[in-house]
Amino acid sequence: MASLTSRSVSIKTLISNKSFLSSPHLSKTNFVSTSNKNSSAKSAALCVKASLFSSPKQTTKDSTRPTKVQELYVYEINERDRGSPAYLRLSQKETNSLGDLVPFSNKVYSGNLEKRLGITSGICVLIQHVPERNGDRYEAIYSFYFGDYGHLSVQGAYLTYEESYLAVTGGSGVFEGAYGQVKLQQIVFPFKLFYTFYLKGIPDLPRELLGTPVPPSPVVEPTLDAKACRPHAVIKNYTK
């Protein structure tokens, strides 16, 4: 009798477990779990797709950078006391030819010729001799040094027979961030040159560097005080 009762309890337990396994609650739980997994997989796939094909965010430009054009006038004068220019005939030809190098350094004066500002320093690479113009075309890379104010660097075509424009590639000091162009006017090559800078990207230039320029001509000369570098006729720590 006890055996029969025990068997009856086991059968009831088995039936109870079977009904639980087939209950709608368990089926629903499994369905929700599978559904959540599928949803997560789809979300991950969409995120990957979005990251692959979305455009990168553009950085905001600095709207505070000055954009107005400022003009700066300077004279470059070779006073034949710096051993400049040095003509290096790498082409080994009698006439000026491609590849010849011309390192140079001359004095720089303000446009009104009343102050000594500093020097130029750089090199020209001969690109083409132009016999019909009795001159040459160079590619020039050089800088203008203005004492404590810093320097400006330029690069571009340097023509001995007519004016040309070079790019302002940068600077330091008050010229940090400068860009624009500079017009080079040959007055008496290679002894007198006049430059007009058109500068952007910098704050207002110091008044000491400005002034009404003397019109370029073969007879222009710096003032005697500027040539003698008198204290009132030079900028602070002008480049020698």
PAMAR-782068 format. One record per residue: residue number from 1; residue in three letters; x, y, z of N, C-alpha, C in turn. Coordinates in steps of 0.1 Angstrom, whole numbers. Layout:
<nodes>
NODE / vexti / mimar / n_u / n_v / n_w / ca_u / ca_v / ca_w / c_u / c_v / c_w
NODE / NUM / ALA / X / Y / Z / X / Y / Z / X / Y / Z
...
</nodes>
This chain:
<nodes>
NODE / vexti / mimar / n_u / n_v / n_w / ca_u / ca_v / ca_w / c_u / c_v / c_w
NODE / 1 / MET / 8 / -12 / 0 / 0 / 0 / 0 / 9 / 13 / 0
NODE / 2 / ALA / 19 / 12 / 8 / 28 / 24 / 9 / 35 / 25 / -5
NODE / 3 / SER / 39 / 14 / -11 / 45 / 15 / -24 / 36 / 21 / -35
NODE / 4 / LEU / 23 / 18 / -34 / 14 / 24 / -43 / 12 / 39 / -41
NODE / 5 / THR / 12 / 43 / -29 / 11 / 57 / -25 / 23 / 65 / -31
NODE / 6 / SER / 35 / 59 / -29 / 47 / 65 / -33 / 47 / 67 / -48
NODE / 7 / ARG / 43 / 56 / -55 / 42 / 57 / -70 / 32 / 68 / -74
NODE / 8 / SER / 22 / 69 / -67 / 12 / 79 / -71 / 17 / 93 / -69
NODE / 9 / VAL / 25 / 95 / -59 / 31 / 109 / -56 / 41 / 112 / -67
NODE / 10 / SER / 49 / 102 / -72 / 59 / 104 / -82 / 52 / 108 / -95
NODE / 11 / ILE / 41 / 101 / -98 / 34 / 104 / -111 / 28 / 118 / -110
NODE / 12 / LYS / 23 / 122 / -99 / 18 / 136 / -97 / 29 / 146 / -99
NODE / 13 / THR / 40 / 143 / -93 / 51 / 153 / -94 / 56 / 154 / -109
NODE / 14 / LEU / 57 / 143 / -116 / 61 / 143 / -130 / 51 / 151 / -138
NODE / 15 / ILE / 38 / 148 / -136 / 28 / 156 / -143 / 28 / 171 / -140
NODE / 16 / SER / 31 / 174 / -127 / 32 / 188 / -124 / 44 / 194 / -131
NODE / 17 / ASN / 56 / 188 / -131 / 67 / 193 / -138 / 65 / 195 / -153
NODE / 18 / LYS / 58 / 185 / -159 / 55 / 186 / -173 / 46 / 197 / -177
NODE / 19 / SER / 36 / 199 / -168 / 27 / 211 / -171 / 35 / 224 / -169
NODE / 20 / PHE / 44 / 225 / -160 / 52 / 237 / -159 / 61 / 240 / -171
NODE / 21 / LEU / 67 / 229 / -176 / 75 / 231 / -187 / 68 / 235 / -200
NODE / 22 / SER / 55 / 231 / -200 / 47 / 235 / -212 / 39 / 247 / -209
NODE / 23 / SER / 41 / 253 / -198 / 32 / 265 / -194 / 35 / 277 / -203
NODE / 24 / PRO / 25 / 285 / -206 / 27 / 297 / -214 / 37 / 307 / -208
NODE / 25 / HIS / 38 / 307 / -195 / 47 / 316 / -188 / 62 / 314 / -192
NODE / 26 / LEU / 66 / 301 / -193 / 79 / 298 / -197 / 82 / 301 / -211
NODE / 27 / SER / 72 / 298 / -220 / 73 / 301 / -234 / 75 / 316 / -237
NODE / 28 / LYS / 67 / 323 / -229 / 67 / 338 / -231 / 80 / 344 / -226
NODE / 29 / THR / 86 / 338 / -215 / 99 / 342 / -210 / 110 / 340 / -220
NODE / 30 / ASN / 110 / 328 / -226 / 120 / 325 / -236 / 118 / 334 / -249
NODE / 31 / PHE / 106 / 337 / -252 / 104 / 346 / -264 / 109 / 360 / -262
NODE / 32 / VAL / 106 / 365 / -250 / 111 / 378 / -246 / 126 / 379 / -246
NODE / 33 / SER / 132 / 369 / -241 / 147 / 368 / -240 / 153 / 368 / -254
NODE / 34 / THR / 147 / 360 / -263 / 152 / 359 / -277 / 149 / 372 / -284
NODE / 35 / SER / 138 / 378 / -282 / 134 / 391 / -288 / 144 / 402 / -284
NODE / 36 / ASN / 148 / 402 / -271 / 157 / 412 / -266 / 171 / 410 / -273
NODE / 37 / LYS / 175 / 398 / -274 / 188 / 395 / -281 / 188 / 400 / -295
NODE / 38 / ASN / 177 / 397 / -302 / 176 / 402 / -316 / 176 / 417 / -317
NODE / 39 / SER / 169 / 423 / -308 / 168 / 438 / -308 / 182 / 444 / -305
NODE / 40 / SER / 190 / 438 / -296 / 203 / 443 / -293 / 212 / 442 / -304
NODE / 41 / ALA / 211 / 431 / -311 / 220 / 428 / -323 / 217 / 438 / -334
NODE / 42 / LYS / 204 / 441 / -336 / 200 / 450 / -347 / 205 / 464 / -343
NODE / 43 / SER / 204 / 468 / -330 / 209 / 481 / -326 / 224 / 483 / -328
NODE / 44 / ALA / 231 / 472 / -325 / 246 / 473 / -326 / 250 / 474 / -341
NODE / 45 / ALA / 242 / 467 / -350 / 245 / 467 / -364 / 242 / 481 / -370
NODE / 46 / LEU / 232 / 487 / -365 / 228 / 501 / -369 / 239 / 511 / -365
NODE / 47 / CYS / 244 / 509 / -353 / 255 / 518 / -347 / 267 / 517 / -356
NODE / 48 / VAL / 271 / 505 / -359 / 283 / 503 / -367 / 281 / 509 / -381
NODE / 49 / LYS / 269 / 507 / -387 / 267 / 513 / -400 / 267 / 528 / -400
NODE / 50 / ALA / 261 / 534 / -389 / 261 / 548 / -388 / 275 / 554 / -387
NODE / 51 / SER / 284 / 547 / -379 / 297 / 552 / -377 / 306 / 550 / -389
NODE / 52 / LEU / 303 / 541 / -398 / 310 / 539 / -410 / 307 / 549 / -421
NODE / 53 / PHE / 294 / 553 / -421 / 290 / 561 / -433 / 286 / 575 / -429
NODE / 54 / SER / 287 / 579 / -416 / 283 / 592 / -412 / 295 / 601 / -415
NODE / 55 / SER / 293 / 614 / -418 / 303 / 624 / -421 / 310 / 628 / -408
NODE / 56 / PRO / 323 / 631 / -409 / 330 / 636 / -397 / 325 / 650 / -394
NODE / 57 / LYS / 325 / 653 / -381 / 320 / 666 / -377 / 331 / 676 / -380
NODE / 58 / GLN / 327 / 688 / -386 / 336 / 698 / -390 / 339 / 707 / -378
NODE / 59 / THR / 352 / 710 / -377 / 356 / 719 / -366 / 352 / 733 / -369
NODE / 60 / THR / 349 / 740 / -359 / 344 / 754 / -361 / 357 / 763 / -363
NODE / 61 / LYS / 356 / 771 / -373 / 368 / 780 / -376 / 368 / 791 / -366
NODE / 62 / ASP / 381 / 796 / -363 / 382 / 806 / -354 / 378 / 819 / -360
NODE / 63 / SER / 366 / 824 / -355 / 361 / 836 / -361 / 367 / 849 / -356
NODE / 64 / THR / 376 / 847 / -346 / 383 / 859 / -341 / 396 / 862 / -348
NODE / 65 / ARG / 400 / 854 / -358 / 412 / 857 / -365 / 410 / 869 / -374
NODE / 66 / PRO / 419 / 879 / -373 / 417 / 891 / -381 / 418 / 888 / -396
NODE / 67 / THR / 409 / 894 / -404 / 409 / 892 / -418 / 411 / 904 / -426
NODE / 68 / LYS / 412 / 916 / -420 / 414 / 928 / -427 / 429 / 928 / -433
NODE / 69 / VAL / 430 / 935 / -444 / 443 / 936 / -450 / 451 / 948 / -445
NODE / 70 / GLN / 463 / 946 / -441 / 471 / 957 / -436 / 483 / 959 / -446
NODE / 71 / GLU / 487 / 971 / -449 / 498 / 973 / -458 / 510 / 978 / -450
NODE / 72 / LEU / 521 / 972 / -454 / 534 / 975 / -448 / 544 / 978 / -459
NODE / 73 / TYR / 551 / 989 / -458 / 561 / 993 / -469 / 575 / 992 / -463
NODE / 74 / VAL / 584 / 986 / -470 / 598 / 986 / -466 / 607 / 987 / -479
NODE / 75 / TYR / 619 / 992 / -476 / 629 / 993 / -486 / 640 / 983 / -483
NODE / 76 / GLU / 645 / 976 / -493 / 657 / 967 / -491 / 668 / 973 / -499
NODE / 77 / ILE / 679 / 976 / -492 / 690 / 984 / -498 / 703 / 976 / -496
NODE / 78 / ASN / 710 / 974 / -506 / 723 / 968 / -506 / 734 / 979 / -505
NODE / 79 / GLU / 740 / 981 / -494 / 750 / 991 / -492 / 764 / 986 / -494
NODE / 80 / ARG / 765 / 974 / -500 / 778 / 969 / -504 / 788 / 967 / -492
NODE / 81 / ASP / 782 / 964 / -480 / 791 / 962 / -468 / 788 / 949 / -461
NODE / 82 / ARG / 781 / 940 / -468 / 777 / 927 / -462 / 782 / 915 / -470
NODE / 83 / GLY / 790 / 918 / -481 / 794 / 907 / -489 / 783 / 901 / -497
NODE / 84 / SER / 773 / 908 / -499 / 761 / 902 / -506 / 758 / 909 / -519
NODE / 85 / PRO / 753 / 902 / -529 / 750 / 887 / -529 / 763 / 879 / -532
NODE / 86 / ALA / 762 / 866 / -529 / 772 / 856 / -533 / 767 / 847 / -544
NODE / 87 / TYR / 773 / 848 / -556 / 768 / 841 / -567 / 775 / 827 / -568
NODE / 88 / LEU / 768 / 816 / -567 / 774 / 803 / -567 / 770 / 796 / -580
NODE / 89 / ARG / 779 / 795 / -590 / 776 / 789 / -603 / 777 / 774 / -602
NODE / 90 / LEU / 767 / 768 / -597 / 767 / 753 / -596 / 765 / 747 / -610
NODE / 91 / SER / 760 / 755 / -619 / 758 / 750 / -633 / 771 / 749 / -640
NODE / 92 / GLN / 781 / 756 / -635 / 795 / 756 / -641 / 794 / 762 / -656
NODE / 93 / LYS / 785 / 771 / -658 / 784 / 777 / -671 / 787 / 792 / -670
NODE / 94 / GLU / 792 / 798 / -681 / 795 / 812 / -680 / 783 / 821 / -679
NODE / 95 / THR / 772 / 817 / -685 / 760 / 825 / -684 / 751 / 820 / -673
NODE / 96 / ASN / 743 / 828 / -667 / 734 / 824 / -656 / 725 / 812 / -661
NODE / 97 / SER / 725 / 801 / -654 / 718 / 789 / -658 / 711 / 783 / -646
NODE / 98 / LEU / 702 / 774 / -650 / 694 / 767 / -640 / 702 / 760 / -630
NODE / 99 / GLY / 699 / 763 / -617 / 706 / 756 / -606 / 716 / 765 / -599
NODE / 100 / ASP / 719 / 777 / -605 / 728 / 786 / -598 / 722 / 791 / -586
NODE / 101 / LEU / 729 / 793 / -575 / 724 / 798 / -562 / 729 / 811 / -559
NODE / 102 / VAL / 721 / 819 / -552 / 724 / 833 / -548 / 720 / 836 / -534
NODE / 103 / PRO / 728 / 832 / -524 / 725 / 836 / -510 / 727 / 851 / -509
NODE / 104 / PHE / 719 / 858 / -501 / 720 / 872 / -499 / 715 / 877 / -486
NODE / 105 / SER / 719 / 889 / -482 / 715 / 896 / -470 / 717 / 911 / -471
NODE / 106 / ASN / 706 / 918 / -470 / 707 / 933 / -472 / 700 / 940 / -461
NODE / 107 / LYS / 701 / 953 / -460 / 695 / 961 / -450 / 681 / 965 / -453
NODE / 108 / VAL / 673 / 966 / -443 / 659 / 969 / -445 / 655 / 982 / -437
NODE / 109 / TYR / 649 / 991 / -444 / 645 / 1004 / -439 / 630 / 1006 / -440
NODE / 110 / SER / 624 / 1014 / -432 / 610 / 1017 / -432 / 606 / 1024 / -446
NODE / 111 / GLY / 593 / 1023 / -449 / 589 / 1029 / -462 / 592 / 1044 / -463
NODE / 112 / ASN / 592 / 1051 / -452 / 595 / 1065 / -452 / 610 / 1068 / -451
NODE / 113 / LEU / 618 / 1057 / -451 / 633 / 1058 / -450 / 638 / 1065 / -438
NODE / 114 / GLU / 630 / 1066 / -428 / 635 / 1073 / -416 / 640 / 1064 / -405
NODE / 115 / LYS / 637 / 1050 / -406 / 642 / 1041 / -396 / 648 / 1029 / -402
NODE / 116 / ARG / 659 / 1024 / -395 / 665 / 1011 / -398 / 657 / 1001 / -391
NODE / 117 / LEU / 652 / 991 / -398 / 643 / 981 / -393 / 650 / 967 / -390
NODE / 118 / GLY / 660 / 964 / -399 / 666 / 951 / -398 / 673 / 947 / -411
NODE / 119 / ILE / 672 / 934 / -414 / 678 / 929 / -426 / 669 / 919 / -433
NODE / 120 / THR / 673 / 915 / -445 / 668 / 904 / -452 / 678 / 893 / -452
NODE / 121 / SER / 673 / 880 / -453 / 683 / 869 / -453 / 676 / 858 / -460
NODE / 122 / GLY / 683 / 852 / -470 / 677 / 841 / -478 / 685 / 837 / -489
NODE / 123 / ILE / 678 / 830 / -499 / 685 / 825 / -510 / 676 / 825 / -522
NODE / 124 / CYS / 682 / 827 / -534 / 675 / 826 / -547 / 681 / 814 / -555
NODE / 125 / VAL / 672 / 807 / -561 / 676 / 796 / -570 / 673 / 800 / -584
NODE / 126 / LEU / 683 / 800 / -593 / 680 / 805 / -607 / 672 / 794 / -614
NODE / 127 / ILE / 661 / 798 / -620 / 652 / 789 / -627 / 653 / 791 / -642
NODE / 128 / GLN / 655 / 804 / -647 / 655 / 806 / -661 / 663 / 819 / -664
NODE / 129 / HIS / 672 / 819 / -673 / 678 / 831 / -678 / 669 / 836 / -690
NODE / 130 / VAL / 666 / 849 / -689 / 658 / 855 / -699 / 666 / 866 / -707
NODE / 131 / PRO / 673 / 862 / -717 / 682 / 871 / -724 / 674 / 883 / -731
NODE / 132 / GLU / 662 / 880 / -736 / 655 / 891 / -742 / 651 / 902 / -733
NODE / 133 / ARG / 650 / 899 / -720 / 647 / 909 / -710 / 660 / 913 / -702
NODE / 134 / ASN / 671 / 908 / -706 / 684 / 911 / -700 / 683 / 908 / -684
NODE / 135 / GLY / 677 / 897 / -681 / 675 / 894 / -667 / 673 / 879 / -664
NODE / 136 / ASP / 668 / 876 / -652 / 667 / 862 / -648 / 654 / 860 / -640
NODE / 137 / ARG / 650 / 848 / -639 / 639 / 844 / -631 / 644 / 835 / -620
NODE / 138 / TYR / 641 / 838 / -607 / 646 / 830 / -596 / 634 / 825 / -588
NODE / 139 / GLU / 636 / 815 / -581 / 626 / 811 / -570 / 633 / 815 / -557
NODE / 140 / ALA / 626 / 823 / -550 / 633 / 829 / -538 / 626 / 825 / -525
NODE / 141 / ILE / 634 / 822 / -515 / 629 / 819 / -502 / 637 / 828 / -492
NODE / 142 / TYR / 631 / 837 / -485 / 638 / 846 / -476 / 629 / 852 / -466
NODE / 143 / SER / 636 / 859 / -456 / 629 / 865 / -445 / 633 / 879 / -443
NODE / 144 / PHE / 624 / 887 / -437 / 626 / 901 / -433 / 626 / 901 / -418
NODE / 145 / TYR / 637 / 905 / -412 / 639 / 905 / -397 / 637 / 919 / -392
NODE / 146 / PHE / 628 / 921 / -382 / 624 / 934 / -376 / 627 / 935 / -361
NODE / 147 / GLY / 639 / 931 / -357 / 643 / 932 / -343 / 633 / 925 / -334
NODE / 148 / ASP / 629 / 932 / -323 / 621 / 926 / -313 / 606 / 924 / -318
NODE / 149 / TYR / 603 / 929 / -330 / 590 / 928 / -335 / 588 / 914 / -342
NODE / 150 / GLY / 599 / 907 / -345 / 598 / 894 / -351 / 602 / 894 / -366
NODE / 151 / HIS / 597 / 885 / -373 / 601 / 884 / -387 / 589 / 879 / -396
NODE / 152 / LEU / 591 / 882 / -409 / 581 / 877 / -419 / 589 / 869 / -429
NODE / 153 / SER / 583 / 857 / -434 / 590 / 849 / -444 / 581 / 849 / -456
NODE / 154 / VAL / 588 / 849 / -468 / 582 / 850 / -481 / 588 / 839 / -490
NODE / 155 / GLN / 580 / 836 / -500 / 585 / 826 / -511 / 578 / 829 / -524
NODE / 156 / GLY / 585 / 827 / -535 / 579 / 829 / -548 / 588 / 834 / -558
NODE / 157 / ALA / 582 / 839 / -569 / 590 / 843 / -581 / 597 / 856 / -578
NODE / 158 / TYR / 610 / 857 / -581 / 619 / 868 / -579 / 624 / 872 / -593
NODE / 159 / LEU / 619 / 882 / -599 / 623 / 886 / -613 / 632 / 898 / -612
NODE / 160 / THR / 643 / 897 / -620 / 652 / 909 / -619 / 648 / 920 / -629
NODE / 161 / TYR / 638 / 917 / -638 / 635 / 927 / -648 / 622 / 933 / -647
NODE / 162 / GLU / 613 / 929 / -638 / 600 / 935 / -635 / 595 / 931 / -622
NODE / 163 / GLU / 584 / 938 / -618 / 579 / 935 / -605 / 572 / 921 / -604
NODE / 164 / SER / 571 / 915 / -592 / 565 / 902 / -590 / 558 / 902 / -577
NODE / 165 / TYR / 551 / 891 / -575 / 544 / 889 / -562 / 549 / 876 / -556
NODE / 166 / LEU / 551 / 877 / -543 / 555 / 865 / -535 / 545 / 862 / -524
NODE / 167 / ALA / 544 / 850 / -520 / 535 / 846 / -509 / 541 / 849 / -496
NODE / 168 / VAL / 533 / 854 / -487 / 538 / 855 / -473 / 534 / 842 / -466
NODE / 169 / THR / 545 / 835 / -462 / 543 / 821 / -457 / 542 / 820 / -442
NODE / 170 / GLY / 544 / 831 / -435 / 543 / 831 / -420 / 552 / 841 / -414
NODE / 171 / GLY / 553 / 841 / -400 / 561 / 850 / -393 / 561 / 847 / -378
NODE / 172 / SER / 568 / 856 / -371 / 569 / 854 / -357 / 567 / 867 / -350
NODE / 173 / GLY / 566 / 867 / -337 / 564 / 880 / -329 / 551 / 886 / -333
NODE / 174 / VAL / 550 / 899 / -336 / 538 / 905 / -340 / 532 / 900 / -353
NODE / 175 / PHE / 541 / 893 / -360 / 537 / 887 / -373 / 532 / 873 / -373
NODE / 176 / GLU / 531 / 867 / -361 / 527 / 853 / -359 / 513 / 851 / -365
NODE / 177 / GLY / 512 / 841 / -374 / 499 / 839 / -381 / 497 / 847 / -393
NODE / 178 / ALA / 506 / 855 / -397 / 505 / 863 / -409 / 504 / 855 / -422
NODE / 179 / TYR / 496 / 859 / -431 / 495 / 854 / -444 / 491 / 865 / -454
NODE / 180 / GLY / 493 / 862 / -467 / 490 / 872 / -477 / 500 / 872 / -488
NODE / 181 / GLN / 503 / 884 / -493 / 513 / 885 / -504 / 521 / 898 / -503
NODE / 182 / VAL / 532 / 898 / -510 / 540 / 910 / -510 / 544 / 913 / -525
NODE / 183 / LYS / 543 / 926 / -528 / 547 / 930 / -542 / 562 / 935 / -541
NODE / 184 / LEU / 570 / 929 / -550 / 584 / 933 / -551 / 586 / 942 / -563
NODE / 185 / GLN / 592 / 953 / -561 / 595 / 963 / -572 / 610 / 964 / -573
NODE / 186 / GLN / 616 / 960 / -584 / 630 / 962 / -586 / 632 / 977 / -590
NODE / 187 / ILE / 640 / 984 / -582 / 643 / 998 / -586 / 657 / 998 / -593
NODE / 188 / VAL / 667 / 994 / -586 / 680 / 992 / -592 / 685 / 978 / -588
NODE / 189 / PHE / 684 / 968 / -596 / 688 / 955 / -592 / 703 / 954 / -592
NODE / 190 / PRO / 708 / 947 / -581 / 702 / 942 / -569 / 704 / 951 / -557
NODE / 191 / PHE / 704 / 964 / -559 / 708 / 973 / -548 / 697 / 980 / -542
NODE / 192 / LYS / 686 / 983 / -549 / 674 / 989 / -543 / 661 / 983 / -547
NODE / 193 / LEU / 654 / 978 / -537 / 641 / 972 / -539 / 630 / 978 / -530
NODE / 194 / PHE / 618 / 978 / -535 / 607 / 984 / -527 / 596 / 973 / -525
NODE / 195 / TYR / 592 / 971 / -513 / 582 / 960 / -511 / 569 / 966 / -505
NODE / 196 / THR / 558 / 961 / -509 / 545 / 964 / -504 / 539 / 951 / -499
NODE / 197 / PHE / 538 / 950 / -486 / 531 / 938 / -480 / 516 / 940 / -478
NODE / 198 / TYR / 509 / 930 / -482 / 494 / 930 / -479 / 492 / 918 / -470
NODE / 199 / LEU / 491 / 922 / -457 / 491 / 912 / -446 / 477 / 910 / -440
NODE / 200 / LYS / 474 / 897 / -438 / 462 / 893 / -431 / 465 / 884 / -419
NODE / 201 / GLY / 455 / 882 / -410 / 456 / 873 / -400 / 464 / 877 / -387
NODE / 202 / ILE / 467 / 890 / -386 / 474 / 895 / -374 / 467 / 908 / -369
NODE / 203 / PRO / 469 / 911 / -356 / 464 / 924 / -351 / 470 / 936 / -357
NODE / 204 / ASP / 466 / 948 / -354 / 471 / 960 / -360 / 486 / 961 / -358
NODE / 205 / LEU / 493 / 965 / -368 / 507 / 966 / -368 / 511 / 978 / -359
NODE / 206 / PRO / 523 / 977 / -353 / 528 / 988 / -344 / 530 / 1000 / -353
NODE / 207 / ARG / 527 / 1012 / -347 / 527 / 1025 / -355 / 542 / 1027 / -359
NODE / 208 / GLU / 551 / 1022 / -351 / 565 / 1025 / -355 / 569 / 1019 / -368
NODE / 209 / LEU / 562 / 1009 / -373 / 566 / 1002 / -385 / 559 / 1009 / -397
NODE / 210 / LEU / 549 / 1018 / -394 / 541 / 1024 / -404 / 546 / 1038 / -408
NODE / 211 / GLY / 539 / 1044 / -417 / 543 / 1057 / -422 / 541 / 1059 / -437
NODE / 212 / THR / 540 / 1071 / -441 / 538 / 1073 / -456 / 551 / 1070 / -463
NODE / 213 / PRO / 550 / 1061 / -473 / 562 / 1057 / -479 / 567 / 1068 / -489
NODE / 214 / VAL / 580 / 1068 / -491 / 586 / 1076 / -501 / 585 / 1069 / -514
NODE / 215 / PRO / 579 / 1076 / -525 / 577 / 1069 / -538 / 591 / 1063 / -543
NODE / 216 / PRO / 591 / 1050 / -547 / 603 / 1044 / -552 / 609 / 1051 / -564
NODE / 217 / SER / 622 / 1053 / -564 / 629 / 1058 / -575 / 644 / 1055 / -573
NODE / 218 / PRO / 652 / 1055 / -584 / 666 / 1052 / -583 / 674 / 1061 / -574
NODE / 219 / VAL / 669 / 1073 / -570 / 677 / 1082 / -562 / 673 / 1082 / -548
NODE / 220 / VAL / 664 / 1074 / -543 / 660 / 1074 / -529 / 671 / 1069 / -521
NODE / 221 / GLU / 672 / 1075 / -509 / 682 / 1071 / -499 / 676 / 1072 / -485
NODE / 222 / PRO / 681 / 1063 / -476 / 676 / 1065 / -462 / 682 / 1078 / -456
NODE / 223 / THR / 675 / 1083 / -446 / 681 / 1095 / -439 / 694 / 1092 / -433
NODE / 224 / LEU / 702 / 1102 / -431 / 716 / 1100 / -426 / 715 / 1094 / -412
NODE / 225 / ASP / 705 / 1098 / -404 / 704 / 1092 / -391 / 700 / 1077 / -391
NODE / 226 / ALA / 692 / 1073 / -401 / 688 / 1059 / -402 / 700 / 1051 / -407
NODE / 227 / LYS / 708 / 1057 / -416 / 720 / 1049 / -421 / 730 / 1048 / -410
NODE / 228 / ALA / 731 / 1058 / -401 / 741 / 1058 / -390 / 735 / 1050 / -378
NODE / 229 / CYS / 723 / 1046 / -379 / 717 / 1038 / -368 / 716 / 1046 / -355
NODE / 230 / ARG / 713 / 1059 / -356 / 711 / 1067 / -344 / 699 / 1061 / -335
NODE / 231 / PRO / 700 / 1063 / -322 / 690 / 1056 / -314 / 675 / 1060 / -317
NODE / 232 / HIS / 673 / 1072 / -322 / 659 / 1076 / -325 / 655 / 1071 / -339
NODE / 233 / ALA / 665 / 1066 / -347 / 662 / 1062 / -361 / 663 / 1047 / -363
NODE / 234 / VAL / 662 / 1039 / -352 / 661 / 1025 / -353 / 650 / 1019 / -345
NODE / 235 / ILE / 645 / 1007 / -348 / 636 / 1001 / -339 / 644 / 993 / -328
NODE / 236 / LYS / 637 / 989 / -317 / 644 / 983 / -306 / 650 / 970 / -310
NODE / 237 / ASN / 663 / 969 / -307 / 671 / 957 / -310 / 670 / 953 / -325
NODE / 238 / TYR / 670 / 963 / -334 / 670 / 960 / -348 / 680 / 950 / -352
NODE / 239 / THR / 676 / 941 / -361 / 685 / 930 / -366 / 696 / 936 / -374
NODE / 240 / LYS / 708 / 932 / -371 / 720 / 938 / -378 / 725 / 928 / -388
</nodes>
